[in-house]
Amino acid sequence: MQITTIASWTSPSRDASASSSPSAESRRISDNVAQARHTAMSALNNDRFRAMLEQITDPASSGALMTMRGDNVVDFKSAQSSYADNSE
């Protein structure tokens, strides 16, 4: 899996008929978008996050991660018994 990023980002151009000063709501939305973009770029540049993405996208390991089980399969009665023992 390869993750590519866009080197530069420009905000959408504003309509010429729009007022020269943005409203508080549009500033808030713009700030939220900038923060979300910063967070996403930070995650994409994080080696631990990248390694986790590679692991969960691997078909062999993603099934085990999704069901939260390893190679050993435990029947319901054994799991229920273990849970009861540990919760006392």
Buried (B, 14 or more C-beta within 10 A) or exposed (E): EEEEEEEEEEEEEEEEEEEEEEEEEEEEEEEEEEEEEEEEEEBEEEEEEBEEBEEEEEEEEEEEEEEEEEEEEEEEEEEEEEEEEEEE
